[in-house]
Amino acid sequence: MGRGFGVLCSTVALVTVLAAATACEPVLVPARRPVLLPEPAPASAQWIVDLVAALNLPPQCPEPTRSTMTVLDTDGQDRAVAFWMVDSLDVCYAIINHRDVAPTTIWFAAVEDLLTRTPMPADTTAGLDSYAFTAYRGRVAQIEVSGDPDHLVSPVRLRTIDLGAADLVTFAAYHYRIPATGRPLSLSLCTPAGACRDAH
C-alpha cells in the first residue's frame, strides 16, 4: 500500500514537472548595453547641452554631454534636433525651436517604438514649423520625401549608431511646415529599398 502510494506520488510529481517545463516558453530579454558614440558633438553644440541640462528632463533621461549627444540638425541657436542614448534600448531627444512659439520639447523613447510607429511631430499648429524624429533598422544612406515635399523645410538628416553587437540603427530627423490652412499634410519617407512610411 505504502509502496504503491509512493509510485503514484512520483508519477504525479514527474507529470507536474514536465507540464511546467513545456508550459514555460523561454523569454528573451534584450540586454542593455552602454552605447559609445564614435565622436563627440562639436564645441558649437555646447549651447544645446546647456539648454537641455537646465530643463526638467524625463526621469529616464540622463543629462547629456557633448560626448553623449548627437546633433542631427541646427540653425544657429534658433533651432536644433539632437539625441543622446540612454543605453542600447532607449534614447532621449530634444527638439528646440526658438523661432516660433513652440517650447523646447524633450522626449524619452524605446528605440523599438521609434522603429515601428508614425513619427510624432513636435508641434501641430497650423502654419508653424514642426520637427519629427524617427529611426530605421540598419544603415540607411538616404531617405526621399514624397507626397507633399513643398512643405519640407530641410532635407532629412541621418546618423547611424552602432548599439553594440553590430546592431545598427539609423536615426532621422526632418523639419517641415504645417499647412496654414490646417488641411491634412500628406508626407511619406521612403528609403532607397522602396519601403515607405507615413511621416506625419
Secondary structure in CASP SS format (residue, H / E / C, confidence):
PFRMAT SS
TARGET T0000
AUTHOR 0000-0000-0000
METHOD secondary structure of the structure
MODEL  1
M C 1.00
G H 1.00
R H 1.00
G H 1.00
F H 1.00
G H 1.00
V H 1.00
L H 1.00
C H 1.00
S H 1.00
T H 1.00
V H 1.00
A H 1.00
L H 1.00
V H 1.00
T H 1.00
V H 1.00
L H 1.00
A H 1.00
A H 1.00
A H 1.00
T H 1.00
A H 1.00
C C 1.00
E C 1.00
P C 1.00
V C 1.00
L C 1.00
V C 1.00
P C 1.00
A C 1.00
R C 1.00
R C 1.00
P C 1.00
V C 1.00
L C 1.00
L C 1.00
P C 1.00
E C 1.00
P C 1.00
A C 1.00
P C 1.00
A H 1.00
S H 1.00
A H 1.00
Q H 1.00
W H 1.00
I H 1.00
V H 1.00
D H 1.00
L H 1.00
V H 1.00
A H 1.00
A C 1.00
L C 1.00
N C 1.00
L C 1.00
P C 1.00
P C 1.00
Q C 1.00
C C 1.00
P C 1.00
E C 1.00
P C 1.00
T C 1.00
R C 1.00
S C 1.00
T C 1.00
M E 1.00
T E 1.00
V E 1.00
L E 1.00
D E 1.00
T E 1.00
D E 1.00
G C 1.00
Q C 1.00
D C 1.00
R E 1.00
A E 1.00
V E 1.00
A E 1.00
F E 1.00
W E 1.00
M E 1.00
V C 1.00
D C 1.00
S C 1.00
L C 1.00
D E 1.00
V E 1.00
C E 1.00
Y E 1.00
A E 1.00
I E 1.00
I E 1.00
N E 1.00
H C 1.00
R C 1.00
D C 1.00
V C 1.00
A C 1.00
P C 1.00
T C 1.00
T E 1.00
I E 1.00
W E 1.00
F E 1.00
A E 1.00
A E 1.00
V H 1.00
E H 1.00
D H 1.00
L H 1.00
L H 1.00
T H 1.00
R C 1.00
T C 1.00
P C 1.00
M C 1.00
P C 1.00
A C 1.00
D C 1.00
T C 1.00
T C 1.00
A C 1.00
G C 1.00
L C 1.00
D E 1.00
S E 1.00
Y E 1.00
A E 1.00
F E 1.00
T E 1.00
A E 1.00
Y E 1.00
R E 1.00
G C 1.00
R C 1.00
V C 1.00
A C 1.00
Q C 1.00
I C 1.00
E E 1.00
V E 1.00
S E 1.00
G C 1.00
D C 1.00
P H 1.00
D H 1.00
H H 1.00
L E 1.00
V E 1.00
S E 1.00
P E 1.00
V E 1.00
R E 1.00
L E 1.00
R E 1.00
T E 1.00
I E 1.00
D E 1.00
L C 1.00
G C 1.00
A C 1.00
A C 1.00
D C 1.00
L E 1.00
V E 1.00
T E 1.00
F E 1.00
A E 1.00
A E 1.00
Y E 1.00
H E 1.00
Y E 1.00
R E 1.00
I C 1.00
P C 1.00
A C 1.00
T C 1.00
G C 1.00
R C 1.00
P C 1.00
L C 1.00
S C 1.00
L C 1.00
S E 1.00
L E 1.00
C E 1.00
T C 1.00
P C 1.00
A C 1.00
G C 1.00
A C 1.00
C E 1.00
R E 1.00
D E 1.00
A C 1.00
H C 1.00
END
